[in-house]
Amino acid sequence: MEPAQRAELESQAERATRRGDLAGALKLYAQLCNLFPDDPALAEKKRRIEENLQPMELASAKARQEPEAAAAPRSPLDQAEALAAKGDYAQAIALYRRALAEKPDSPLISERIAELFQLVQAQAPRPSPHLPPDPQQRLKELLVRVGARKRPFS
């Protein structure tokens, strides 16, 4: 594993810890400990998270029971996270932005907004940057590309 990949995994684990997703953080630290068994700092972080985990947090997300419908999220951050979990990233980002307006120095909210923007961008369809904007020219270019990839008959 390259150092950049390791740093990214550690960063994800730390973000999960700060967000309170201890089960996710434990999973990432376990993966890191398996890859780097001689690193005592990783083992210590994993041990600390294991100490703080409740039995309910160890259960898989599918096995957990959903909270009752009457127990709606209380804070805007809880509402934003619930919307993000449902895949409604636009509404979640809007709520996070309101929360960021109230707490402009919160790095956790800023990071979460950036993560949601990355999810939205990853899902957005992207046209090829080398295709012309005119539909007729675009079709011609695509036909040329398809024609260039034809295999000769043997």
Residue frames as a rotation matrix with the C-alpha (Angstrom) as fourth column:
MET 1
0.587 0.810 0.000 0.00
0.810 -0.587 0.000 0.00
0.000 0.000 -1.000 0.00
GLU 2
-0.186 -0.629 0.755 1.28
0.593 -0.684 -0.424 3.42
0.783 0.369 0.500 -0.95
PRO 3
-0.806 -0.188 -0.561 1.74
0.582 -0.419 -0.697 6.08
-0.103 -0.888 0.447 1.74
ALA 4
-0.841 0.539 0.046 -0.98
-0.503 -0.811 0.299 8.25
0.199 0.228 0.953 0.15
GLN 5
-0.101 0.822 -0.560 -3.48
-0.141 0.546 0.826 5.39
0.985 0.162 0.061 0.36
ARG 6
-0.318 -0.075 -0.945 -2.57
0.838 0.445 -0.317 4.76
0.444 -0.893 -0.078 3.98
ALA 7
-0.976 -0.071 -0.206 -2.93
0.161 -0.871 -0.464 8.44
-0.147 -0.486 0.862 4.81
GLU 8
-0.555 0.831 -0.043 -6.36
-0.588 -0.355 0.727 8.51
0.589 0.429 0.685 3.13
LEU 9
0.002 0.535 -0.845 -7.53
0.347 0.792 0.503 5.45
0.938 -0.294 -0.184 5.12
GLU 10
-0.575 -0.273 -0.771 -6.30
0.813 -0.094 -0.574 7.01
0.085 -0.957 0.276 8.36
SER 11
-0.969 0.244 0.039 -8.04
-0.244 -0.970 0.018 10.27
0.043 0.008 0.999 7.47
GLN 12
-0.236 0.925 -0.300 -11.31
-0.342 0.210 0.916 8.42
0.910 0.318 0.266 6.80
ALA 13
-0.089 0.154 -0.984 -11.01
0.729 0.684 0.042 6.61
0.679 -0.713 -0.173 10.12
GLU 14
-0.844 -0.274 -0.461 -10.38
0.522 -0.614 -0.592 9.85
-0.121 -0.740 0.662 12.01
ARG 15
-0.772 0.630 0.089 -13.35
-0.523 -0.708 0.474 11.56
0.361 0.320 0.876 10.30
ALA 16
-0.031 0.773 -0.634 -15.58
0.063 0.635 0.770 8.61
0.998 -0.016 -0.068 11.17
THR 17
-0.384 -0.190 -0.904 -14.42
0.875 0.237 -0.422 8.88
0.294 -0.953 0.075 14.79
ARG 18
-0.987 -0.015 -0.161 -15.14
0.067 -0.945 -0.321 12.62
-0.148 -0.327 0.933 14.92
ARG 19
-0.510 0.854 -0.104 -18.60
-0.580 -0.252 0.774 12.07
0.635 0.455 0.624 13.40
GLY 20
-0.207 0.420 0.884 -19.35
-0.896 0.282 -0.343 9.47
-0.394 -0.863 0.318 16.04
ASP 21
0.731 0.386 -0.562 -19.38
-0.613 0.734 -0.293 6.54
0.299 0.559 0.773 13.59
LEU 22
0.065 -0.766 0.639 -17.31
-0.897 0.236 0.374 4.35
-0.437 -0.598 -0.672 15.87
ALA 23
0.493 0.145 0.858 -18.30
0.080 0.974 -0.211 1.11
-0.866 0.172 0.469 14.12
GLY 24
0.973 -0.142 0.183 -17.08
0.171 -0.092 -0.981 2.52
0.156 0.986 -0.065 10.80
ALA 25
0.474 -0.842 0.258 -13.91
-0.836 -0.522 -0.169 3.85
0.276 -0.135 -0.951 12.40
LEU 26
0.203 -0.370 0.907 -13.26
-0.581 0.700 0.416 0.48
-0.788 -0.611 -0.073 14.03
LYS 27
0.805 0.148 0.574 -13.63
0.318 0.709 -0.629 -1.26
-0.500 0.690 0.524 10.68
LEU 28
0.853 -0.506 0.125 -11.12
-0.154 -0.474 -0.867 1.11
0.498 0.721 -0.482 9.06
TYR 29
0.244 -0.798 0.550 -8.64
-0.970 -0.207 0.131 0.83
0.010 -0.566 -0.825 11.93
ALA 30
0.452 -0.049 0.891 -8.95
-0.216 0.963 0.162 -2.97
-0.866 -0.265 0.424 11.85
GLN 31
0.942 -0.101 0.319 -8.13
0.335 0.267 -0.904 -2.88
0.006 0.958 0.285 8.15
LEU 32
0.600 -0.756 0.264 -5.14
-0.568 -0.634 -0.524 -0.63
0.564 0.164 -0.810 8.83
CYS 33
0.256 -0.492 0.832 -3.94
-0.851 0.294 0.435 -2.87
-0.459 -0.820 -0.343 11.68
ASN 34
0.715 0.034 0.698 -4.10
0.181 0.956 -0.231 -5.89
-0.675 0.291 0.678 9.38
LEU 35
0.877 -0.379 0.296 -2.05
0.253 -0.159 -0.954 -4.07
0.409 0.912 -0.043 6.76
PHE 36
0.003 -0.873 0.488 0.42
-0.337 -0.460 -0.822 -2.60
0.942 -0.161 -0.295 9.26
PRO 37
0.704 0.384 -0.597 0.60
0.322 0.577 0.751 -4.99
0.633 -0.721 0.283 12.25
ASP 38
-0.092 -0.849 -0.521 3.84
0.953 0.077 -0.294 -3.46
0.290 -0.523 0.801 13.59
ASP 39
-0.507 -0.038 0.861 2.39
0.057 -0.998 -0.011 0.05
0.860 0.043 0.508 14.06
PRO 40
-0.671 0.223 -0.707 1.60
0.739 0.284 -0.611 0.55
0.065 -0.932 -0.355 17.77
ALA 41
-0.890 0.356 -0.284 -0.18
-0.275 -0.917 -0.288 3.88
-0.364 -0.178 0.914 17.18
LEU 42
-0.450 0.751 -0.484 -2.80
-0.636 0.111 0.764 2.23
0.627 0.651 0.427 14.98
ALA 43
-0.402 0.264 -0.877 -3.28
0.468 0.882 0.051 -0.59
0.787 -0.390 -0.478 17.48
GLU 44
-0.854 0.055 -0.518 -3.77
0.461 -0.382 -0.801 1.97
-0.242 -0.923 0.300 20.28
LYS 45
-0.746 0.620 -0.243 -6.38
-0.663 -0.728 0.177 3.92
-0.067 0.293 0.954 18.28
LYS 46
-0.312 0.623 -0.717 -8.23
-0.291 0.656 0.696 0.70
0.904 0.426 -0.024 17.52
ARG 47
-0.591 0.031 -0.806 -8.14
0.672 0.572 -0.470 -0.32
0.447 -0.819 -0.359 21.19
ARG 48
-0.934 0.226 -0.276 -9.54
0.003 -0.769 -0.640 3.05
-0.356 -0.599 0.717 22.32
ILE 49
-0.500 0.793 -0.348 -12.44
-0.801 -0.270 0.535 2.81
0.330 0.546 0.770 19.91
GLU 50
-0.331 0.351 -0.876 -13.19
0.129 0.937 0.326 -0.76
0.935 -0.005 -0.356 21.00
GLU 51
-0.826 -0.024 -0.563 -13.35
0.563 0.025 -0.826 0.47
0.034 -0.999 -0.007 24.60
ASN 52
-0.812 0.482 -0.328 -15.90
-0.343 -0.849 -0.401 3.15
-0.472 -0.214 0.855 23.69
LEU 53
-0.672 0.574 -0.468 -18.15
-0.432 0.210 0.877 1.03
0.602 0.792 0.106 21.51
GLN 54
-0.248 0.718 0.651 -21.53
-0.804 0.222 -0.551 -0.04
-0.540 -0.660 0.522 22.80
PRO 55
-0.585 0.033 0.810 -22.87
0.206 0.973 0.109 -3.48
-0.785 0.230 -0.576 21.83
MET 56
0.516 0.855 0.058 -25.55
0.328 -0.135 -0.935 -1.84
-0.792 0.501 -0.350 19.66
GLU 57
0.501 -0.381 -0.777 -22.86
-0.707 -0.698 -0.114 -0.09
-0.498 0.607 -0.619 17.60
LEU 58
-0.589 -0.759 0.279 -21.19
-0.487 0.608 0.627 -3.40
-0.645 0.234 -0.727 16.80
ALA 59
0.056 0.696 0.716 -24.32
0.431 0.630 -0.646 -4.70
-0.901 0.345 -0.265 15.09
SER 60
-0.760 -0.296 0.579 -24.46
0.641 -0.187 0.745 -4.25
-0.112 0.937 0.332 11.36
ALA 61
-0.877 0.411 -0.250 -26.49
-0.411 -0.910 -0.052 -1.35
-0.249 0.057 0.967 10.03
LYS 62
-0.443 0.746 -0.498 -29.07
-0.453 0.293 0.842 -3.72
0.774 0.598 0.208 8.53
ALA 63
-0.389 0.259 -0.884 -29.52
0.619 0.785 -0.043 -5.59
0.683 -0.564 -0.465 11.78
ARG 64
-0.967 0.022 -0.253 -30.22
0.183 -0.630 -0.755 -2.43
-0.176 -0.776 0.605 13.74
GLN 65
-0.057 0.996 0.073 -33.81
0.988 0.067 -0.140 -1.56
-0.144 0.064 -0.987 14.38
GLU 66
-0.439 -0.003 0.898 -35.00
0.423 -0.883 0.204 1.73
0.793 0.470 0.389 12.99
PRO 67
-0.958 0.153 -0.244 -36.00
0.155 -0.441 -0.884 4.28
-0.243 -0.885 0.398 15.64
GLU 68
-0.148 0.987 0.061 -39.69
0.832 0.158 -0.532 4.89
-0.534 -0.028 -0.845 16.04
ALA 69
-0.139 0.162 0.977 -41.28
0.831 -0.517 0.204 7.30
0.538 0.840 -0.062 13.60
ALA 70
0.855 0.519 -0.017 -42.24
0.431 -0.692 0.579 9.62
0.289 -0.502 -0.815 16.47
ALA 71
0.471 -0.769 -0.432 -38.57
0.397 -0.252 0.883 10.05
-0.788 -0.587 0.187 17.38
ALA 72
0.875 -0.132 0.466 -37.69
0.394 -0.365 -0.844 12.51
0.281 0.922 -0.267 14.60
PRO 73
-0.151 -0.988 -0.031 -34.18
0.889 -0.122 -0.442 13.96
0.433 -0.094 0.896 14.42
ARG 74
0.463 0.348 -0.815 -33.82
0.801 -0.558 0.216 16.82
-0.380 -0.753 -0.537 16.89
SER 75
0.051 -0.540 -0.840 -31.09
0.023 -0.840 0.541 19.07
-0.998 -0.047 -0.030 15.57
PRO 76
0.713 0.168 -0.681 -30.49
-0.619 -0.306 -0.723 20.33
-0.330 0.937 -0.114 12.02
LEU 77
-0.353 -0.904 -0.242 -27.32
-0.935 0.327 0.139 18.24
-0.047 0.275 -0.960 11.95
ASP 78
-0.586 0.229 0.777 -29.31
-0.092 0.934 -0.346 15.09
-0.805 -0.274 -0.526 12.80
GLN 79
0.543 0.839 -0.040 -31.83
-0.066 -0.005 -0.998 15.98
-0.837 0.544 0.053 10.10
ALA 80
0.396 -0.480 -0.783 -29.05
-0.910 -0.319 -0.264 16.60
-0.123 0.817 -0.563 7.58
GLU 81
-0.682 -0.701 0.209 -27.40
-0.682 0.713 0.165 13.28
-0.265 -0.030 -0.964 8.38
ALA 82
-0.201 0.707 0.678 -30.74
0.091 0.703 -0.706 11.47
-0.975 -0.080 -0.205 8.09
LEU 83
0.750 0.462 -0.473 -31.31
-0.371 -0.299 -0.879 13.05
-0.548 0.835 -0.053 4.66
ALA 84
-0.036 -0.854 -0.519 -27.78
-0.999 0.017 0.042 12.12
-0.027 0.520 -0.854 3.56
ALA 85
-0.690 -0.192 0.698 -28.37
-0.331 0.941 -0.069 8.53
-0.644 -0.279 -0.713 4.65
LYS 86
0.269 0.877 0.397 -31.50
0.196 0.354 -0.914 8.46
-0.943 0.324 -0.076 2.47
GLY 87
-0.310 -0.484 0.818 -29.54
0.893 0.148 0.426 9.82
-0.327 0.862 0.386 -0.49
ASP 88
0.730 0.562 0.389 -31.12
0.646 -0.753 -0.124 13.30
0.224 0.341 -0.913 -0.51
TYR 89
-0.162 -0.954 -0.250 -27.77
0.985 -0.173 0.019 15.05
-0.061 -0.243 0.968 -0.73
ALA 90
-0.399 0.021 0.916 -29.11
0.392 -0.900 0.192 18.43
0.829 0.436 0.351 -1.90
GLN 91
0.636 0.695 0.335 -31.35
-0.060 -0.388 0.919 18.87
0.769 -0.605 -0.205 1.14
ALA 92
0.681 -0.457 -0.572 -28.63
0.731 0.389 0.560 17.54
-0.033 -0.800 0.599 3.43
ILE 93
-0.398 -0.861 0.317 -26.13
0.870 -0.464 -0.168 20.05
0.292 0.209 0.933 2.04
ALA 94
-0.040 0.464 0.885 -28.66
0.079 -0.882 0.465 22.85
0.996 0.089 -0.001 2.53
LEU 95
0.909 0.401 -0.114 -29.14
0.116 0.018 0.993 21.92
0.400 -0.916 -0.030 6.20
TYR 96
0.320 -0.875 -0.363 -25.39
0.939 0.242 0.243 21.59
-0.125 -0.419 0.900 6.74
ARG 97
-0.411 -0.451 0.792 -24.88
0.604 -0.786 -0.134 25.04
0.683 0.424 0.595 5.21
ARG 98
0.489 0.634 0.599 -27.40
-0.123 -0.630 0.767 26.51
0.863 -0.449 -0.230 7.66
ALA 99
0.901 -0.198 -0.386 -25.56
0.434 0.358 0.827 24.80
-0.026 -0.912 0.408 10.50
LEU 100
-0.074 -0.985 0.158 -22.26
0.990 -0.092 -0.111 26.13
0.124 0.148 0.981 9.14
ALA 101
-0.038 0.132 0.990 -23.70
0.206 -0.969 0.137 29.65
0.978 0.209 0.010 9.15
GLU 102
0.881 0.403 0.247 -24.38
-0.173 -0.210 0.962 29.21
0.440 -0.891 -0.115 12.88
LYS 103
0.677 -0.714 0.177 -20.97
0.030 0.267 0.963 27.64
-0.735 -0.647 0.202 13.55
PRO 104
0.907 -0.267 -0.325 -18.59
-0.390 -0.246 -0.887 28.94
0.157 0.932 -0.327 10.85
ASP 105
-0.005 -0.987 0.161 -15.49
-0.991 -0.016 -0.130 27.60
0.131 -0.160 -0.978 12.62
SER 106
0.407 0.232 0.883 -16.68
-0.498 0.867 0.002 23.96
-0.766 -0.440 0.469 12.66
PRO 107
-0.522 -0.664 -0.536 -14.29
-0.821 0.222 0.526 21.81
-0.230 0.715 -0.661 10.60
LEU 108
-0.737 0.277 0.616 -16.55
0.172 0.959 -0.225 18.78
-0.653 -0.060 -0.755 10.95
ILE 109
0.370 0.924 -0.096 -19.48
0.191 -0.176 -0.966 20.49
-0.909 0.339 -0.241 9.20
SER 110
0.287 -0.346 -0.893 -17.19
-0.836 -0.545 -0.057 21.81
-0.468 0.763 -0.446 6.45
GLU 111
-0.783 -0.617 0.080 -15.73
-0.526 0.725 0.444 18.34
-0.332 0.305 -0.893 5.89
ARG 112
-0.405 0.709 0.577 -19.18
0.382 0.705 -0.598 16.77
-0.831 -0.022 -0.556 5.73
ILE 113
0.569 0.573 -0.590 -20.34
-0.261 -0.554 -0.790 19.32
-0.779 0.604 -0.166 3.14
ALA 114
-0.138 -0.719 -0.681 -17.25
-0.955 -0.084 0.283 18.56
-0.261 0.690 -0.675 1.05
GLU 115
-0.843 -0.147 0.517 -17.91
-0.116 0.989 0.093 14.81
-0.525 0.019 -0.851 1.34
LEU 116
0.083 0.962 0.261 -21.50
0.357 0.216 -0.909 15.26
-0.930 0.168 -0.326 0.21
PHE 117
0.483 0.020 -0.875 -20.41
-0.671 -0.634 -0.385 17.40
-0.562 0.773 -0.293 -2.73
GLN 118
-0.624 -0.754 -0.203 -17.99
-0.735 0.479 0.480 14.64
-0.265 0.449 -0.854 -3.75
LEU 119
-0.595 0.486 0.640 -20.83
0.297 0.873 -0.387 12.11
-0.747 -0.040 -0.664 -3.62
VAL 120
0.496 0.807 -0.321 -23.04
0.023 -0.381 -0.924 14.35
-0.868 0.451 -0.208 -5.76
GLN 121
0.189 -0.504 -0.843 -20.26
-0.907 -0.418 0.047 14.91
-0.376 0.756 -0.536 -8.29
ALA 122
-0.805 -0.509 0.304 -19.49
-0.392 0.842 0.372 11.20
-0.445 0.180 -0.877 -8.48
GLN 123
-0.298 0.786 0.541 -23.13
0.495 0.612 -0.617 10.46
-0.816 0.084 -0.572 -9.33
ALA 124
0.362 0.463 -0.809 -23.52
-0.354 -0.734 -0.579 13.24
-0.862 0.496 -0.102 -11.90
PRO 125
0.599 -0.152 0.786 -23.30
0.704 0.568 -0.427 12.20
-0.381 0.809 0.448 -15.55
ARG 126
0.095 -0.666 -0.740 -20.38
-0.159 -0.744 0.649 13.77
-0.983 0.057 -0.177 -17.34
PRO 127
0.987 0.159 -0.027 -20.15
-0.044 0.104 -0.994 14.41
-0.155 0.982 0.110 -21.05
SER 128
0.355 -0.905 0.234 -16.86
0.917 0.386 0.100 13.63
-0.181 0.179 0.967 -22.70
PRO 129
0.309 -0.247 -0.918 -14.68
0.170 -0.936 0.309 16.75
-0.936 -0.252 -0.247 -22.61
HIS 130
-0.711 -0.695 -0.104 -13.47
-0.014 -0.133 0.991 16.12
-0.703 0.706 0.085 -26.17
LEU 131
-0.305 0.675 0.672 -16.88
0.936 0.343 0.080 15.98
-0.177 0.653 -0.736 -27.84
PRO 132
-0.915 0.005 0.403 -18.13
0.146 -0.928 0.344 19.06
0.376 0.374 0.848 -29.69
PRO 133
-0.757 0.648 -0.088 -21.19
-0.099 -0.247 -0.964 20.81
-0.646 -0.721 0.251 -28.21
ASP 134
-0.277 0.667 -0.691 -23.14
-0.957 -0.255 0.137 20.73
-0.085 0.700 0.709 -31.49
PRO 135
0.264 0.456 0.850 -25.34
-0.486 0.824 -0.291 17.56
-0.833 -0.337 0.439 -31.58
GLN 136
0.979 0.108 -0.173 -24.62
-0.203 0.420 -0.885 16.79
-0.023 0.901 0.433 -35.27
GLN 137
0.236 -0.967 -0.095 -20.90
-0.701 -0.102 -0.706 17.22
0.673 0.234 -0.702 -34.84
ARG 138
-0.188 -0.239 0.953 -21.03
-0.915 0.395 -0.082 15.15
-0.357 -0.887 -0.293 -31.66
LEU 139
0.702 0.523 0.484 -22.78
-0.300 0.833 -0.465 12.30
-0.646 0.181 0.742 -33.52
LYS 140
0.826 -0.451 -0.339 -20.19
-0.309 0.140 -0.941 12.41
0.471 0.882 -0.024 -36.31
GLU 141
-0.095 -0.915 0.391 -17.37
-0.902 -0.087 -0.422 12.30
0.420 -0.393 -0.818 -33.77
LEU 142
0.037 0.186 0.982 -18.93
-0.730 0.676 -0.101 9.34
-0.682 -0.713 0.161 -31.96
LEU 143
0.936 0.335 0.104 -19.40
-0.163 0.678 -0.717 7.45
-0.311 0.654 0.690 -35.24
VAL 144
0.468 -0.853 -0.231 -15.76
-0.549 -0.076 -0.832 8.08
0.693 0.516 -0.504 -36.14
ARG 145
-0.267 -0.568 0.778 -14.69
-0.963 0.184 -0.196 6.76
-0.032 -0.802 -0.596 -32.73
VAL 146
0.408 0.485 0.773 -16.85
-0.452 0.843 -0.291 3.65
-0.793 -0.231 0.564 -33.07
GLY 147
0.971 -0.042 -0.235 -15.57
-0.207 0.339 -0.918 3.10
0.118 0.940 0.321 -36.61
ALA 148
0.174 -0.984 0.025 -11.97
-0.802 -0.156 -0.577 3.36
0.572 0.080 -0.817 -35.47
ARG 149
-0.306 -0.272 0.912 -12.50
-0.868 0.473 -0.150 0.61
-0.391 -0.838 -0.381 -32.94
LYS 150
0.793 0.588 -0.161 -13.87
-0.596 0.691 -0.410 -1.93
-0.130 0.421 0.898 -35.43
ARG 151
-0.001 -0.780 0.626 -11.82
-0.298 0.598 0.744 -5.09
-0.955 -0.185 -0.233 -35.64
PRO 152
-0.236 -0.118 -0.965 -10.62
-0.972 0.015 0.236 -6.20
-0.013 0.993 -0.118 -39.06
PHE 153
0.829 0.546 0.123 -11.95
-0.535 0.837 -0.112 -9.52
-0.164 0.027 0.986 -40.28
SER 154
-0.158 -0.926 0.343 -9.43
-0.715 0.346 0.607 -12.32
-0.681 -0.150 -0.717 -40.04
